[in-house]
Amino acid sequence: MTTSSEPPKLYAAREPVFPRRVKGNFRNLKWVIMAITLAIYYVTPWIRFDRGPSLPDQAVLVDLANRRFFFFWIEIWPHEFYFVAGLLIMAGLGLFLFTSALGRVWCGYSCPQTVWTDLFFTVERWIEGDRNARVRLWNAKWDARKLRLRLFKWAVWLAIAVATGGAWVFYFTDAPTLLGDFLTGQAHIVAYTTIAVLTATTFVFGGFMREQVCIYMCPWPRIQAAMMDEHTITVAYRDWRGEPRGKHRKAEGADQLGDCIDCNACVNVCPVGIDIRDGQQLECITCALCIDACDDMMAKVGKERGLIDYMALTDEENERAGNKKVSVWKHIFRLRTIIYTILWSGIGIGLTVALFMRGEIDMTVAPVRNPLYVTLSDGTIRNTYDIRLRNMTHEDAVFAVSVVSEAGLEISLEGEDDTTVTVPADETHLQRVYVYATPNSQAAQSERTDIRFWIENLATNERSSQDSSFAGRDME
């Protein structure tokens, strides 16, 4: 006789998470970080910084039209992209450093998904009530009250999402101007599209997907294991102290129970819905709210705090052996974190030195090699170059262009009577330059001659140079 069975289900419906409100040091820290990060994000585009009449007065601006990045008094040009690359490398090393020392502390406190989800949780509690009230509302049938509360909550979420998408766009153009154009329907379609996409993603990710983004979409939980070792501090449960757990403290055999009273307070406050007592889990973002909840409960039952705490794997062995607890700082300052700190600091110092040592004028030389050279009627060999002159000062500047080589060469500028050209303030100028070698000169008769172009700001005497080559007749 054959029996039939249904194939196993490969999809499990999401179990909604309703975190309970909690008070404590880590919750207060999260409030502070949330306030600071949200304030920076929403307020920064509106900060003004006077750079003069020819430049934007927005303190932080990614000016895509003019290919410029402004950060208060710092102005980054396209050819200085190494500053952006250096900052990205520092961000990566910083993430490695904090993860190596404190686990997923970035995920628990500063990640945008965490910050906005926490904000949406706060709105939800304000409108629908704390955990028990929200669970009852979730299980209740749809009626006028449930519909009213849901619509009100979604409306507030949508307002936050629109503000979030709009704030992002304000970083790429003048914020007051764009806001006026946006409200009057005169903004570019790209602005409306970008705000709509960011609004939708914020609304869905922060309001509905929440912990699913952290568990299934974000790659960092799977990468972080390479950054952590047995000395990394992370949120953990002291099972050797808490087990066996039990609620009935006056029942027979209660003296054999551990400190955990199985109240589930740690589970009820978890924003990703896990039980930290089950051990280290990929889903845990180490927000430490379970520490606040457990410490509060331990205080109520007269037990020592720290049943759930920040600690390293090596602490278990030490504590089981009855040894003194290892200082947190000994876990943090070890070889791996010191190396990360040195690398991070070295790149930061290098970028700072490069920022203050960079010149206010610069150029890029591009030889025109089609054709390689031109032979004039008198036998003179002429090469053509396109030189991009950059005037990174706030005033118009007159640049003198010259060429230096062991072979005697002459130079002329297209459209100019002499070898000087005026470059407007804070702009670039593309100048075509011709270099000549007399028929019998070494440069004319050589296949290739090294040359060096120089530019000089005649007002400040600042100079800049770039090497290139001169193509002559092939003597082979």
N, C-alpha and C positions, 0 to 999 in steps of 0.2 A: 504494500500500500504506500502510495506516495503522499506526501504532505506538502502543501504549498505554504509559503511564507512570504510576507511582503518584504520587498527590498529595504535595506536600512535607509533611513532618511539622512541625507547629506546636509540638510539645512536645519538649523535650530533657530526658532524665532527669538528675537531679542527680549530678554527679561528687563523691563524698565527699572531704572535705579532712582531711588528717592532718598538722597542723603539727608540726614537729620542735622539741624543746626547744632553747632558745637562752639564752646568757648575755650580759650586757652592761648598759650604763647605762640604756638605755630599758626593757629587761626588768625591771631592778631598780626603776625608777620605776613601772612597771605593777604590780609586786608591792606596793609601798608604797601606791599609790592604791587597789588592790583591798582591801588590809587595812583601810585607813581607812574607805572607803565601806561595806564590809560590816559593820564594827564599828559604825559610826554607825547603819546600818539595823537591825541585830539588837538592839543594846544600848539604843538611845534609849528605847523604850517602858518599860524597867525602871528608868529613872532616877527617883528620887523628889525632890519639891520641896514643902516645907511651906508651904501658903498659908493655914493656919488651919482651924478645925473645919468651916466651911461650904463649903469648896471641895475639889476633888480634889487629891491629892498626887502625881499623875503629872506629871512635868516637861513633857512634850510630849503634848498630848491634843487631839484634834478631837472635842469633846463635841457630837455631833449632837442628842442629846436636849434639851439646854439651849441649843443654838445658840450655842456658845461655842468659841473656840480658845485654848488655853493653851500658852504657850512660856516656861517658867521663870517669871519675874516678870511677863511680859507677858500680858495678857488682852484678846483681841479679841472685841468684841461684834458682833452681826449688822449694826448700823447703821454699823459701822466697816469694812465690806468693802473700802473703798478701800485699806486697808493690804494686803490680799491682792492686789487688782488691781495695786497698785504693785509688789509683789514679783514678780508674774508679768511685768510690763513689764520690770523689772530683769533677770529671768531671760532674757527674749527679747533684750534689748540686750546682755547678757553673752555670749549665744551668738553674736550678730552680731559682737561685738568679737573674741572668740577665733577665730572662723572667718575674719574679715577678716585677722587677724594671723598665725594659725598653721594655717589650713585646718581639716580635720576633727579637730582635737585632742580635742574633746568625744567624738566617736565612738570614737577610738582609745584613750581612757584612762578616761573617766568615765561613759559611757552605760551604763545598767543592762544592756542586752542584751550589751554588750561585757564588762562585769564578770562577769556570771553565766556567759556562754559561756566565758570564760577560766577560771573556777572549774571548770566541767564538763570542760574540756580537761585541767585539772590532775588531776582525779579519774581521767579516762580514761588518762592517762599512768601514773599511780600503779598502776592495776590491770592495764592491758594492755601497758604498755611504751611506748617511744618510737616514732617514726614508722614505722620499718621493721617493728617487731614488730606494730604496729596494722594496717599494710597487709597483712602476711602473714595476720593473724587475719581480716581482712575478706574476703580471697580464699579462705580455707580453708573446707572443707566443715563443716557443723554436726556437732560431736561433743560429748562430755561436757565437755571442757576449754573449748571455745568457749561452750557454754551456761552453764557455771559462771561464767566471767569476765563474760559479758554480764549475767547475772542479778545478780551482785554489783555491777557498775557501775550498773545501772539502779536497784538498791536504794539505793545511796548518792545517786544523782541524785534519787530520789524523796524521800529524807530531807531533802535540801537544799531541794527544792521545797516540801515541807510546812512547813519552818521559814520559808521565804520568804513563803508565803501567810499563815501564822499571825502573823508579825511585822507584816504590813501591817494586819491586823485589830486588833492590839493598840494601834495608834495611835488607835483610835476608842472605846475603853472602857478601864476599869481592867485592866491587863495581868494581874496575879496573879489577880484574880477571874475573868476570862474564861478563863484557862488552867485553873483549877480546874473551872469549869463545863464546859469543853470536854472535859476528861479524864473527867468523871463523867457526860457525856451530858446535861447540863442547860443547855447553851448554846442560844441562839436559833437557829432554822433558818437565819436570814440569815447568822450567823457560819459555820456549817458550809458553806453554799453558797458564800460568798465565798472561804473557804479552799480549797475544792475547785476552784473556777474558777482561782484564782491558782496553785494547785499544778499543775494541768494545763497552764496556759500556760507556767509556768516550766520544767516538765519537757520540754515539746515544743519551746519556742523555744530554750532553752539547750542541750538535749541532741541534738536532731535537726535543727531548721531552721537554727540557727546563723547562718551568713553570709547565708542566704536572707532572713532578717528584715531585715538591713541593705540588701540589694540590691533586693529586690522590695517589701517592706512599708513600709519607712521612707521618708517623703517627703524627708527632709533631704538626701540625696545630690543630688537634683534641684533643691533650693532653694539649696544652698550656692554654686552658681556665681554667683549674684547678689551674694554677699557677698565674693567673691574677685576679685583683680585680679593684674596682673603682679608686684606687690610682695609678695603673700601668700606666706608661707613654708610649704612643704609637702614631703613626701617625694618625692624625684626621683632619677633615675639620670643620672650624668654620661656620656652616650653619647659625647661628644666626647673623653673620656678613655678610656673602656672599649672602644670599638669600633675595629677589628673584634675581636670576642672569639674566643678559641680556647683549647683545653685543652693542646695539645702545644707546650710552650714550648721544646723542644729540636729541634723539626723545622725543616726549611728554611723560611725566611721568617718565623720566630717574632719577629724583631726588628721586624716590621711590625704585630704584633698590639697591641691595646690592653691595658689593665690587667685587664679582665674575663677570668677563666679559664673562664667558662661552667660553674661548679661547681653551679649551681642552688641554692646555699644560701639565697639570698633567696627563692626560690620555695617551698622546703621548709618555711620557717618561717612563711609567710604564712597567717594565720587565715582569709582569704577565698579563697585559692588562686589568686592572680593573679601575673603576672610584672611587677614594677615596671619592668623594662627595656623593656617595650612602651610606656612613656609614661604620662601621667596617665590614670587610669581611674575611672569612677564607683564601682566596687566598692571601691577603696582607702579604708581608714578611717584611714590615716596613723598606725598604731600604732608604726611605726619599728622593728619587730622585724627587718625586712630590713636596716636599718642595722647593728644589732648583728651579724647573721650575716655581712654583707659585711666589716665592719671586722675581725672575727675572722679571716676568710679572708685579707684583705689583710696582716694581721700575720704570718700563717703563710708567705706567699709573699714577704714583704719589700717590699710595696708600700705607698704612702701611703694612709691611711684616707680615707674621704669619697667613695669611688666612688658609693655611695648615701648620700644625706645630706638633711638639711633645707635647702632653699634656695628662692629665688624664681626666676621665669622670667627676670627681668632679669639674674640671675647668669650665665646661659648666655652672653649677649651679651658681658658684661664679661670672663668667663674665656676665651672664644674669642679675644677681642681681646688677651689677655695682660695685662689690667688687674688691679689689686689687688682682692681679694675685698671686697665691700661688707659692712660690719658688720651683724650680725643686728639690732641695735637700730635701725639706720636703716630697716630693713624694717618693724619693729614699730611704731615711733613715726612715723607719718605722718598726714596730714590726716584720713583716714577713721577711723583708730583713735582719734585724739585726740578727734574729734567724738563717737564712740560712748562714749568714756571720760567726757567731760564730761556727756553726757546721763545715763549710768548713775549717775555720782556725784551729779548734781543731784537725780535722783529719790530716791536713797538718803538724801541730806541732808534733803530735804523730808519724807520719811517719818519720819526720826528726830526732826526738829523737831516734827512733828505728834504724834508719840507722846508726847513729853515735855510738850507744851503742852495736851494734851487734858484736859478736866475730868473730875471723878469723878462728876458728876451730869449728866443730860441728859434731854431730853423730846422727844416727837413729838406734834404737835397735828393731829387729824383732825376737821374740822367735820362734824357730822351734818346733811346737807342734805335729808333727807326727813322732815318738810317743811323748807323753808328757815328758817322761824321760826314761833313760836307766839305768838298774841295772847292774853294772859290776860284775866280778867274785868274788871280795872281798866284795860285798854288797854296794859299793859306788854308790850313785845316781848321774847321770850326766844329765845336761840340755844343750841344744845346742841353740846358738843364732847367728843370722846374723847381724853384726854391720857394717853400712855404715859410714865410716870415711870421713869427708870432710876437705881438706886442702885448705882454701881460701886465703892463702898467695902466694906470687910469688916465693917461694923457697921450695925445698923438706924439709919435716919435719919428725922427728922421734916421733911417738906417743907412750906413755906408757899407756897400758890398764889395768884397775884394777876394782875390784868389792868390794862393801862395803855392809855389812849386819850385823845384830845383831848375826846371826849364823855364825860360822866359815865356810868360803867357799874358795875354791881354783879355780884358773883360768888358762887356757892354750889357746894358739892361734894356729890354724891349720896352718901348714907350717912354723911356727916360733919356734926358739930355746928358746926364752924367751917371756916375755909379752910386747915386743915392736915391732912396725911395721913401716916401712917407707912409707909415702904417698907422691907421686909426687906433685910438685907445681900446684896449681889451678886445682886439680883433686879430684875425689872421689875414695875410695878403699873399696871394700866389703870384710870384714874379718869374717871368721867363728870362733866363740869363744865357748869354752867348760867351764862350771862351774860345780864343783864337791862338793858334801857334803858327809862327812864320814858316815858310816852306822848308828851310834848311835847318830848323831848330830840332833839338833832340826829341821834343814832345811830338813833333809832326812825323818824325821818322821812326818812332817807337810804337810798338803795338799797344802798349799801355803805360801811362804815366800817372803816378800818385799825385793828387793835388788836395788842397785843403781850402775850403771856403770859410771866409770870416765875415761876420756882420758886427757892426758897432753902432750903439746908440750914441749919436753925436751930442746929445744933451747930458747924458750921465757917464759916457765913456765905457759903459758896460759892453763886454764883447762875448761872442759865442762862435763856435766853429763846428764844422763837420767835414769829415774826410770823404773823398770821392775819387774818381779816376778819369783821365782824359784818353780818349781813343784816337790813335794815330794810324798812319798807313802800316799795313802788315808787311814787314821787311822780309818775311820768309818767302 
